[in-house]
């Protein structure tokens, strides 16, 4: 699983600007290190104010939502409906 987030063990920081089309460029050395090729799909998640990108592959996102707590007082249907509002 390839997870791209900032953490304490970051070796160096590269900066990319967001284009007017909201596109970013991933530095070539990161792509090489993580096996990202043109045409690969990435899934994006936001949690605790941080953006995480995961290279889409079977089981790649397993555990990504483990830190989120659900509202146990809501039924599944109530949860679905609240997400649609």
Residue pairs with C-beta under 8 A, 6 or more apart in sequence:
1 54
1 57
1 59
1 60
1 61
1 62
2 34
2 35
2 36
2 54
2 55
2 57
2 60
3 52
3 53
3 54
3 64
4 26
4 30
4 34
4 42
4 52
4 53
4 54
5 50
5 51
5 52
6 13
6 50
14 27
14 29
14 30
16 24
16 25
16 26
16 27
17 24
18 24
26 36
30 36
31 37
34 55
35 55
36 42
36 55
40 55
40 56
41 55
41 56
42 53
42 54
42 55
42 56
43 53
43 54
43 56
43 60
43 61
44 51
44 52
44 53
44 54
45 51
45 52
45 54
45 61
45 64
45 65
46 52
47 65
47 67
47 68
48 67
52 64
54 60
54 61
54 64
70 79
71 79
74 82
